[in-house]
Amino acid sequence: MKKRLLSLTLAATMVLSLAGCRSAAPAETTAAPTTAAAESSGAPAATEGGKEATEAPAETEAPAENFKIGIITGTASQGDEEITQANKMKEKYGDMIVTSTYPDNFTTETETVISNTVAMASDPDVKAIIWCQAIPGTAAAIDKVRETRPDMIFIVGTPGEDPGVINPKADIVLQVDEPGCGIVLPPQAAKQGAKTMIHYSFPRHMSYALIVARHENFKKYCAENNIELVDVTAPDPTGDSGITGAQQFILEDVPRQIEKYGKDTVFFTTNCGMQEPLIRSVFENGAIYSLQCCPSPFHAFPAALNIDMAGHEADVNYMMEQLQAKVTEYDMGGRVSTWGVPCNMLFISAGVEYAKKVLEGQTGGTVLDEQVLRDTIQECAKEFTPDAAMTMEYYVDDDGNAKENHFLVMSDFVTFE
């Protein structure tokens, strides 16, 4: 397998445009269908000496005449945003898009994860696969596909495998700046009146490098903002009790924690499947909710608050209006926030649009053209929220090496008054 040639000139240009320093407290807006541009920070900026080329399959040599783009998502039970956006991309492009899902119990059904991916790649017209969320098993599936399809382009969002595992396999990795969220969330919660933060997770998630990095930042910045960080171990939704058991635990535990620590408690969980019961219980008990693990105005809010989304599945303006109405109804002004851009939906949309540009020859024969990728992400973000601005930074490993194919993205808080 040839190494993909990356343009050093373009990379150097992007270092200047992507690097920066995020302040502890980001710019904030009140509830509205837009977000302000966040200041750049989080992971350290890439430098020319710290860059490390990523091994990947051969470059595309010519525009593909006929192609399809595959999208792999979870089912609706873990969170319906990804599958909703996959379906919307199919509505937009018709037969050019093919979709598939991975099983809910993906940790014990790795062979199914792999076989579903191989089945999608068996169609020779499928030239690229967009994967979100890229759960454990994604790297193995990519390896299996590339045994027969070394030309396949893989763009993965929200990886569940450590960077050292997924980065050498995927062409492009897109992820929320989780370490950066650990910096900006505590001061946001402090503004909302938080004195305590309850952090729900479980051993599997707390073995992921970026989740651990976010948690370490929580420790530091909660202390700086006079917030007590309390770690609570919840059931793993992929374990014996399943998603139902994990959700029931959240519904029962949130009132216990509020009784112990009071209503000025902000709640955070690392798991998508737990967001719905968490949001519902926080609203019912008058606590604080600053951000989801996968930030988005659509993530779990509709189901938790009984918001009818029929005909408005990707309408941020509508969602923001409905959320503000619910905040007012529950007298939660100033105590609820999220991002104005749905990150996982963005990763799927931008992944498809960027892959399409690569296959149409708009990236100069390379799979990774950073400027085109950056522009595509901004364009797709604005389709959800017209005034949105996303910051992008390289993931930097523990040795200070910036991974040129792994981008951490950040938006800004929208607080409902």
C-alpha positions in Angstrom: 0.0 0.0 0.0 1.5 3.3 -1.1 1.8 6.2 1.3 -0.4 9.1 0.5 1.5 12.2 -0.5 0.5 15.2 1.5 1.3 18.7 0.3 3.7 20.4 2.7 3.0 23.8 1.3 -0.7 23.4 1.9 -0.1 21.9 5.4 2.0 24.8 6.4 -0.7 27.2 5.2 -3.3 25.3 7.3 -1.1 25.4 10.4 -1.5 29.1 10.4 -5.2 29.0 9.7 -6.1 26.2 12.2 -3.7 26.9 15.1 -4.7 29.1 18.0 -5.5 29.3 21.7 -8.9 28.9 23.2 -9.8 30.9 26.3 -11.3 29.2 29.3 -14.6 31.0 28.7 -15.9 31.1 25.1 -18.1 33.8 23.7 -21.7 33.1 24.5 -25.0 34.0 22.9 -28.5 33.8 24.2 -30.9 31.4 22.6 -31.0 32.0 18.9 -30.6 30.0 15.8 -27.0 31.1 15.3 -23.7 30.8 17.0 -20.8 33.1 17.3 -17.3 32.2 16.2 -15.5 30.5 19.0 -12.0 31.4 19.8 -9.5 28.7 18.8 -7.8 26.5 21.5 -7.8 23.1 23.1 -5.1 20.8 21.7 -1.8 22.6 21.0 -1.3 24.0 17.6 0.6 21.9 15.0 4.1 23.0 14.0 6.0 21.9 11.0 8.5 20.0 13.1 5.7 18.2 15.0 3.8 16.9 12.0 3.7 13.3 11.2 2.6 11.8 7.9 -0.1 9.2 8.1 0.2 6.0 6.2 -2.9 5.5 4.0 -3.9 3.9 0.7 -3.0 5.2 -2.7 -4.1 8.6 -4.0 -6.9 8.9 -6.4 -5.4 9.3 -9.9 -8.4 10.5 -11.9 -12.0 11.6 -11.3 -14.3 8.7 -10.9 -16.9 8.6 -13.7 -19.5 6.7 -11.8 -19.4 6.4 -8.0 -21.5 5.8 -4.9 -20.8 6.9 -1.4 -21.7 4.6 1.6 -22.8 5.9 5.0 -22.6 3.7 8.1 -24.3 4.8 11.3 -25.8 3.3 14.4 -29.4 2.5 14.8 -32.0 5.0 16.2 -31.8 3.4 19.7 -28.3 4.9 20.4 -29.3 8.3 18.9 -31.2 9.0 15.8 -29.3 12.0 14.5 -26.8 10.1 12.5 -29.3 7.8 10.8 -31.6 10.8 10.1 -28.8 12.7 8.4 -27.8 9.6 6.4 -31.3 9.4 5.1 -31.4 13.1 4.3 -28.2 12.7 2.2 -29.9 9.8 0.4 -32.9 12.0 -0.3 -30.5 14.7 -1.6 -28.4 12.4 -3.9 -30.6 9.4 -4.5 -28.9 6.2 -5.6 -25.5 7.8 -5.2 -25.9 7.2 -1.5 -26.0 3.7 0.1 -26.6 3.3 3.8 -26.0 0.6 6.5 -26.0 0.4 10.3 -23.9 -1.4 12.8 -25.5 -3.5 15.7 -26.3 -1.9 19.0 -24.1 -4.5 20.8 -21.2 -3.7 18.6 -18.6 -4.5 21.3 -19.7 -8.2 21.2 -20.6 -8.3 17.5 -17.4 -7.1 15.9 -17.8 -9.7 13.1 -21.1 -8.2 12.2 -19.6 -4.7 12.1 -16.9 -6.0 9.7 -19.2 -8.1 7.5 -21.7 -5.2 7.1 -18.8 -3.0 5.9 -17.4 -5.6 3.6 -20.8 -6.1 2.1 -21.1 -2.4 1.4 -17.6 -2.3 -0.2 -18.4 -5.3 -2.4 -20.2 -3.0 -4.7 -17.4 -1.8 -7.0 -19.2 1.5 -7.5 -18.8 2.4 -3.8 -15.7 4.5 -3.8 -16.0 6.1 -0.3 -17.5 5.2 3.0 -18.5 7.8 5.6 -18.8 6.3 9.2 -20.3 8.1 12.1 -20.1 7.1 14.9 -16.9 5.2 14.2 -17.4 2.6 17.0 -14.8 0.1 18.2 -14.3 -2.4 15.3 -14.1 0.4 12.7 -10.3 0.0 12.2 -10.6 -3.8 11.8 -13.4 -3.3 9.3 -11.3 -0.8 7.3 -8.4 -3.3 7.3 -10.7 -6.1 6.0 -12.1 -3.9 3.2 -8.7 -2.8 2.1 -7.6 -6.4 1.5 -9.6 -6.2 -1.7 -10.3 -2.5 -2.0 -7.1 -0.5 -1.2 -8.6 2.4 -3.1 -11.6 2.9 -0.7 -11.8 6.3 0.9 -12.8 6.2 4.6 -13.9 9.4 6.4 -14.9 8.6 10.0 -16.6 10.8 12.6 -16.7 10.6 16.4 -14.3 7.6 16.7 -14.7 5.2 19.6 -11.1 3.9 19.1 -8.0 5.6 20.3 -6.2 7.9 17.8 -3.3 5.5 17.6 -5.6 2.8 16.4 -7.9 4.7 14.0 -5.6 7.4 12.6 -3.4 5.1 10.6 -6.5 3.3 9.1 -8.9 6.1 8.1 -8.1 8.8 5.5 -9.8 11.5 7.6 -11.0 11.5 11.2 -13.4 14.2 12.4 -14.1 14.6 16.1 -15.5 17.1 18.6 -12.6 18.7 20.5 -13.2 16.6 23.6 -10.2 17.9 25.5 -11.2 21.4 24.6 -14.7 20.8 25.9 -13.1 19.9 29.2 -11.7 23.4 29.2 -14.7 25.4 28.2 -17.6 23.5 29.9 -16.7 24.2 33.5 -16.7 28.1 33.2 -19.9 27.8 31.2 -21.5 25.7 33.9 -20.2 28.2 36.5 -21.9 31.0 34.7 -25.1 28.9 34.9 -24.8 28.7 38.6 -23.2 25.3 39.0 -21.5 24.3 42.3 -21.2 20.6 41.5 -20.6 18.5 38.3 -21.8 14.9 38.2 -19.8 13.0 35.5 -21.5 9.8 34.4 -19.4 7.3 32.6 -18.2 3.6 32.7 -14.8 1.8 32.4 -15.0 1.2 28.6 -15.4 4.9 27.8 -12.8 5.9 30.5 -10.3 3.9 28.5 -10.6 6.2 25.5 -7.7 8.7 25.2 -9.7 11.8 24.4 -12.4 11.1 26.9 -9.7 10.7 29.5 -8.1 14.0 28.3 -11.5 15.8 28.6 -12.0 14.4 32.1 -8.5 15.5 33.2 -9.4 19.0 32.0 -12.7 18.8 33.9 -10.7 18.2 37.1 -8.5 21.2 36.5 -11.1 23.7 35.3 -13.8 22.6 37.7 -11.4 23.4 40.5 -10.5 26.7 39.0 -14.3 27.6 38.8 -15.1 26.4 42.3 -17.1 23.4 41.0 -16.9 20.0 42.8 -16.4 17.2 40.3 -18.1 14.0 41.3 -17.5 10.8 39.2 -20.4 8.3 39.1 -20.0 4.9 37.4 -23.1 4.1 35.3 -23.9 0.8 33.6 -22.4 0.4 30.2 -25.2 0.4 27.6 -23.5 -2.4 25.7 -23.4 -4.6 28.8 -25.8 -7.1 30.2 -28.4 -4.5 31.3 -28.4 -2.9 27.8 -29.5 0.6 27.0 -32.7 0.2 28.9 -30.8 -0.6 32.1 -28.4 2.3 31.7 -31.3 4.8 31.0 -33.2 3.5 34.1 -30.1 4.1 36.2 -29.9 7.7 35.1 -33.6 8.3 35.8 -33.2 7.0 39.3 -29.8 8.5 40.1 -30.2 12.1 39.0 -32.8 12.8 41.8 -30.5 11.2 44.3 -27.6 13.4 43.3 -29.8 16.5 43.4 -31.0 15.6 46.8 -27.4 15.3 48.0 -25.8 18.2 46.2 -28.7 20.6 45.4 -30.1 21.9 42.2 -27.0 23.9 41.4 -25.6 20.7 39.9 -24.6 20.3 36.3 -24.9 16.9 34.8 -22.7 15.4 32.1 -22.5 11.9 30.6 -20.0 10.4 28.1 -22.7 8.3 26.4 -25.3 9.2 23.8 -27.9 6.7 24.9 -28.0 8.2 28.4 -28.7 11.8 27.2 -32.5 11.5 26.9 -33.2 10.4 30.4 -30.6 12.8 31.7 -32.1 15.8 30.0 -35.6 14.8 31.1 -34.6 14.3 34.7 -32.6 17.5 34.8 -35.6 19.5 33.5 -38.0 17.8 35.9 -35.7 18.5 38.9 -34.5 22.0 38.0 -30.8 21.2 37.8 -28.2 22.4 35.1 -27.4 21.0 31.7 -24.6 22.6 29.7 -23.6 20.2 26.9 -24.0 16.8 25.5 -21.1 14.4 24.8 -21.9 14.9 21.1 -23.1 18.6 21.0 -26.2 19.3 19.0 -29.5 21.1 19.4 -31.1 17.9 18.2 -29.3 15.4 20.4 -31.8 13.8 22.8 -33.7 17.1 23.4 -36.7 16.3 21.2 -37.4 12.9 22.8 -36.6 14.0 26.3 -38.9 17.1 26.1 -41.6 15.7 23.8 -40.8 18.1 21.0 -42.6 17.1 17.7 -39.9 17.2 15.0 -42.1 16.0 12.1 -41.0 18.0 9.0 -38.3 19.8 11.0 -35.7 17.0 11.4 -32.7 19.2 10.5 -34.3 22.7 11.1 -32.1 24.4 13.7 -34.2 27.5 13.8 -37.3 25.5 14.7 -35.3 23.4 17.3 -34.0 26.5 19.0 -37.4 28.0 19.2 -38.8 24.8 20.7 -36.0 24.5 23.2 -36.4 28.1 24.3 -40.2 27.4 24.8 -39.4 24.4 27.0 -36.8 26.3 29.0 -39.4 29.0 29.7 -42.0 26.4 30.5 -39.8 24.7 33.1 -38.4 28.0 34.4 -34.9 27.0 33.5 -33.7 30.3 32.1 -29.9 30.5 32.0 -29.4 26.9 33.1 -29.5 25.1 29.7 -27.1 25.3 26.8 -25.8 23.4 23.8 -24.1 24.1 20.4 -26.0 25.6 17.5 -24.4 23.1 15.1 -25.3 19.3 15.3 -21.8 17.9 15.3 -22.5 14.3 14.2 -24.9 15.4 11.5 -22.2 17.8 10.4 -19.6 15.0 10.1 -21.9 13.0 7.9 -22.9 15.9 5.7 -19.4 17.2 5.4 -18.0 13.7 4.9 -20.3 13.0 2.0 -19.8 16.4 0.3 -16.0 16.2 0.7 -15.8 12.7 -0.6 -17.9 13.8 -3.6 -15.4 16.5 -4.3 -12.5 14.1 -4.1 -14.1 11.7 -6.4 -15.0 14.5 -8.9 -11.4 15.5 -9.0 -11.7 18.8 -7.1 -8.8 18.1 -4.7 -6.0 17.9 -7.2 -5.7 14.1 -7.1 -5.2 13.8 -3.3 -7.6 12.4 -0.8 -6.6 14.9 1.8 -6.8 18.5 0.7 -7.0 20.4 4.0 -8.2 23.7 2.6 -11.0 22.0 0.7 -11.9 20.0 3.7 -12.0 23.0 6.0 -14.1 25.0 3.5 -16.5 22.1 3.1 -17.0 21.8 6.9 -17.7 25.5 7.2 -20.2 25.3 4.2 -22.0 22.4 5.7 -22.1 23.9 9.2 -23.8 27.0 7.7 -26.5 24.8 6.1 -27.6 24.0 9.6 -26.9 27.4 11.2 -26.2 30.3 8.8 -23.9 32.2 11.1 -22.0 29.1 12.4 -18.3 29.1 12.5 -16.3 26.0 13.4 -12.7 26.0 14.6 -10.5 23.1 13.5 -7.3 21.9 15.0 -5.0 18.9 14.5 -5.1 16.1 17.1 -1.7 16.2 18.8 -0.4 13.0 20.4 1.4 12.7 23.7 4.8 13.1 21.9 3.7 16.4 20.4 3.1 15.0 16.9 0.2 16.6 15.0 -1.8 14.0 13.0 -2.6 15.7 9.7 -5.6 13.5 9.0 -7.3 13.9 12.5 -9.2 17.1 13.1 -10.8 18.3 16.3 -13.7 20.7 15.8 -15.3 23.2 18.2 -18.3 25.5 18.1 -19.8 27.9 20.6 -22.3 27.6 23.4 -25.9 28.9 22.9 -27.5 29.5 26.3 -31.3 29.6 26.6 -32.7 32.5 28.7 
